[in-house]
Amino acid sequence: MANLDEIDRRLLAELQNEGRVTNVELAHRVGLTAPPCLRRVRSLEEDGVIRGYHAELDASKLGFAITVFAMVSLKSQAEDALREFETHMQELAEVREVHMLNGEIDFILKIVSRDLQSFQEFLTSKLTPAPNVASVKTSLTIRTSKHEPGVPLE
């Protein structure tokens, strides 16, 4: 874990909430002048604490009306089989998140799709026949009541 002081934590909280804030405004919010603020942010980037910046898009406004969580069990949990599955998932644009789990389910995937028909096609032509897949159980998201990327920095 990175050795962060209170100012670093405040910088991270501000950037996590508003990644497009200017350096001058960010410095003002955390009580620094612009040059040391920029140095700290660059240091956090170089240390890998800040991995990147991106826009949060509204999937439904871009035609992706459904989100599905898929619980995938594999035939083998050997490291090469796990890596082969993970590599294949990297190639599937609809798969937005891949998390390996412990327990009877090996992976949970977050998948976006335009509609149920296109999801069904994805499921049968791309996910189920993927390397080493034994079974797939899916749950369609009905409503998202909380979506808060990042980590709590309070």
C-alpha positions as CSV (number, residue, x, y, z in Angstrom):
1,M,0.0,0.0,0.0
2,A,1.3,3.5,-0.9
3,N,2.4,5.7,2.0
4,L,-0.1,8.5,1.6
5,D,-0.4,11.6,3.8
6,E,-3.6,13.6,4.3
7,I,-3.0,15.9,1.3
8,D,-2.5,12.9,-1.0
9,R,-5.7,11.4,0.2
10,R,-7.5,14.7,-0.4
11,L,-6.0,14.9,-3.9
12,L,-7.2,11.4,-4.7
13,A,-10.7,12.1,-3.3
14,E,-11.0,15.2,-5.4
15,L,-9.7,13.5,-8.6
16,Q,-11.9,10.5,-8.0
17,N,-14.9,12.7,-7.8
18,E,-13.9,15.0,-10.7
19,G,-11.1,13.8,-12.9
20,R,-11.3,16.8,-15.2
21,V,-10.6,19.4,-12.4
22,T,-7.7,21.7,-13.4
23,N,-4.5,21.6,-11.5
24,V,-5.0,25.2,-10.3
25,E,-8.5,24.3,-8.9
26,L,-7.3,21.1,-7.5
27,A,-4.4,22.8,-5.7
28,H,-6.9,25.4,-4.3
29,R,-9.2,22.7,-3.0
30,V,-6.5,20.9,-1.1
31,G,-4.6,24.0,0.1
32,L,-1.5,23.8,-2.1
33,T,0.0,26.0,-4.8
34,A,-0.1,24.6,-8.3
35,P,3.5,23.4,-8.7
36,P,3.6,21.1,-5.7
37,C,0.1,19.9,-6.4
38,L,1.2,18.9,-9.9
39,R,4.3,17.2,-8.5
40,R,2.2,15.2,-6.1
41,V,-0.3,14.1,-8.7
42,R,2.5,13.1,-11.1
43,S,4.1,11.1,-8.3
44,L,0.8,9.3,-7.6
45,E,0.5,8.5,-11.3
46,E,4.1,7.2,-11.5
47,D,3.5,5.1,-8.4
48,G,0.5,3.5,-10.0
49,V,-1.9,4.8,-7.4
50,I,-3.7,6.8,-10.1
51,R,-4.0,4.4,-13.0
52,G,-5.8,6.6,-15.5
53,Y,-8.5,9.1,-16.3
54,H,-11.6,8.4,-18.3
55,A,-15.2,9.6,-19.0
56,E,-18.1,7.8,-17.4
57,L,-20.5,7.0,-20.2
58,D,-24.3,6.4,-20.0
59,A,-24.6,3.0,-21.6
60,S,-28.3,3.3,-22.3
61,K,-27.9,6.5,-24.2
62,L,-25.3,4.7,-26.3
63,G,-27.7,1.9,-27.1
64,F,-26.6,-0.6,-24.5
65,A,-29.9,-1.2,-22.8
66,I,-29.1,-4.2,-20.7
67,T,-26.4,-5.2,-18.2
68,V,-25.9,-8.8,-17.3
69,F,-23.8,-10.5,-14.7
70,A,-22.5,-13.9,-15.7
71,M,-21.2,-16.5,-13.2
72,V,-18.8,-18.8,-15.0
73,S,-17.5,-22.1,-13.8
74,L,-14.5,-23.6,-15.6
75,K,-13.7,-27.2,-16.3
76,S,-10.2,-26.8,-14.9
77,Q,-8.7,-24.3,-12.4
78,A,-5.1,-24.9,-13.5
79,E,-3.3,-21.6,-13.9
80,D,-2.8,-21.9,-17.7
81,A,-6.6,-22.6,-18.1
82,L,-7.5,-19.6,-16.0
83,R,-5.1,-17.4,-18.0
84,E,-6.5,-18.6,-21.3
85,F,-10.0,-17.8,-20.2
86,E,-9.0,-14.3,-18.9
87,T,-7.1,-13.6,-22.2
88,H,-10.2,-14.6,-24.2
89,M,-12.4,-12.3,-22.1
90,Q,-10.1,-9.4,-22.8
91,E,-10.9,-9.8,-26.5
92,L,-14.7,-9.6,-26.0
93,A,-15.8,-5.9,-26.1
94,E,-19.2,-6.7,-24.4
95,V,-17.4,-8.0,-21.3
96,R,-16.6,-4.9,-19.3
97,E,-15.4,-6.5,-16.0
98,V,-13.9,-9.9,-15.2
99,H,-13.4,-10.9,-11.5
100,M,-11.9,-14.3,-10.4
101,L,-13.7,-15.6,-7.3
102,N,-13.0,-18.2,-4.8
103,G,-15.7,-20.8,-4.2
104,E,-17.8,-22.8,-6.6
105,I,-18.0,-20.0,-9.2
106,D,-14.7,-19.2,-10.9
107,F,-15.5,-15.8,-12.5
108,I,-18.1,-13.2,-12.4
109,L,-18.4,-11.0,-15.6
110,K,-20.2,-7.8,-16.2
111,I,-21.5,-7.7,-19.7
112,V,-23.3,-5.0,-21.6
113,S,-25.6,-5.6,-24.6
114,R,-27.9,-3.7,-26.8
115,D,-30.9,-6.0,-26.2
116,L,-31.8,-9.5,-25.0
117,Q,-31.5,-10.9,-28.5
118,S,-28.0,-9.6,-29.0
119,F,-27.1,-10.8,-25.5
120,Q,-28.4,-14.3,-26.3
121,E,-26.3,-14.4,-29.4
122,F,-23.3,-13.3,-27.4
123,L,-23.9,-15.9,-24.8
124,T,-24.3,-18.8,-27.3
125,S,-21.7,-17.8,-29.8
126,K,-18.9,-16.2,-27.7
127,L,-19.2,-16.9,-24.0
128,T,-20.5,-20.5,-23.6
129,P,-18.0,-21.9,-26.2
130,A,-15.1,-19.9,-24.7
131,P,-12.0,-21.9,-23.6
132,N,-12.5,-24.3,-20.7
133,V,-16.1,-23.1,-19.8
134,A,-18.1,-25.7,-18.0
135,S,-21.2,-23.7,-17.2
136,V,-22.6,-20.1,-17.3
137,K,-25.4,-18.7,-15.1
138,T,-26.6,-15.3,-15.9
139,S,-28.6,-12.6,-14.1
140,L,-30.1,-9.6,-15.9
141,T,-29.8,-6.3,-14.0
142,I,-33.2,-4.8,-13.4
143,R,-32.1,-1.6,-11.6
144,T,-28.8,-0.1,-10.4
145,S,-29.3,1.8,-7.2
146,K,-25.6,2.5,-6.6
147,H,-22.7,2.8,-8.9
148,E,-19.7,4.4,-7.3
149,P,-16.3,3.6,-8.9
150,G,-13.1,3.9,-6.9
151,V,-12.5,3.4,-3.2
152,P,-13.7,5.2,-0.1
153,L,-11.2,7.8,0.9
154,E,-12.9,9.4,3.8
